[in-house]
Amino acid sequence: MLTKTQKTRTMKAVQKHDSDTGSASVQVALLTKQIGELTTHLRKHTKDKHSRRGLLQMVANRRSHLKYLEKSDKKEYNKVIKSLGLKK
């Protein structure tokens, strides 16, 4: 689970304006951060099947947000991908 400071730091990196908390790029950034934390948890606790299912749901959710972002705003999509280091 992300702390409040981690969330705000992650959101600041990709926000379009100060009150931007729900755009697709912000949601992708937050999901990426959560996926990273859950991945490290699952490396330690390999038999935690419930968390693994949640991880797969988050990955699918992030993928659908990225698809939407790619269709609607290609420039923003490339910026988010580059800043989060998702693809080369």
C-alpha positions in Angstrom: 0.0 0.0 0.0 1.3 3.4 -0.9 1.7 6.1 1.7 0.3 9.6 1.1 3.7 11.1 0.4 4.5 8.3 -2.1 1.2 9.0 -3.9 1.7 12.7 -4.1 5.3 12.3 -5.3 4.2 9.8 -8.0 1.3 12.1 -9.1 3.5 15.2 -9.3 5.7 13.5 -11.9 2.9 13.1 -14.5 0.2 15.7 -13.5 -1.0 18.0 -16.2 -2.0 20.7 -13.6 -2.1 21.0 -9.8 -5.5 19.4 -9.2 -5.1 16.6 -11.7 -5.7 13.4 -9.7 -7.7 11.2 -12.0 -6.4 11.5 -15.5 -5.3 8.3 -17.3 -1.6 9.2 -17.0 -1.9 9.7 -13.2 -3.7 6.5 -12.8 -1.1 4.6 -14.8 1.7 6.1 -12.7 -0.1 5.1 -9.4 -0.8 1.6 -10.7 2.8 1.2 -11.8 4.0 2.1 -8.3 1.5 -0.3 -6.6 2.5 -3.0 -9.0 6.2 -2.6 -8.1 5.5 -2.8 -4.4 3.2 -5.8 -4.8 5.8 -7.5 -6.9 8.5 -7.2 -4.2 5.9 -8.5 -1.7 5.2 -11.6 -3.8 9.0 -12.3 -4.2 9.1 -12.8 -0.5 5.7 -14.5 0.0 5.5 -16.9 -3.0 2.3 -18.7 -1.8 0.2 -15.5 -1.4 -2.3 -16.4 -4.2 -4.8 -13.7 -3.3 -2.3 -10.9 -3.7 -1.1 -12.5 -7.0 -4.7 -12.3 -8.3 -4.8 -8.6 -7.3 -1.5 -8.0 -9.1 -2.9 -9.5 -12.3 -6.0 -7.3 -12.0 -3.8 -4.2 -11.6 -1.7 -5.1 -14.6 -4.8 -5.6 -16.7 -6.2 -2.3 -15.5 -3.0 -0.5 -16.3 -2.9 -2.0 -19.7 -6.4 -0.8 -20.5 -5.6 2.7 -19.3 -2.5 2.7 -21.5 -4.5 1.6 -24.5 -7.0 4.4 -23.9 -4.1 6.9 -23.5 -2.5 5.7 -26.7 -5.7 6.1 -28.7 -6.6 9.5 -27.3 -3.3 11.3 -26.8 -0.2 9.7 -28.4 2.1 12.5 -27.2 1.0 12.1 -23.5 1.3 8.3 -23.9 4.9 8.5 -25.0 5.7 10.9 -22.2 4.2 8.6 -19.6 5.9 5.5 -21.0 9.2 7.3 -21.0 8.9 8.8 -17.5 7.8 5.4 -15.9 10.3 3.3 -17.9 7.6 0.8 -19.1 8.8 0.3 -22.7 11.9 1.0 -24.6 
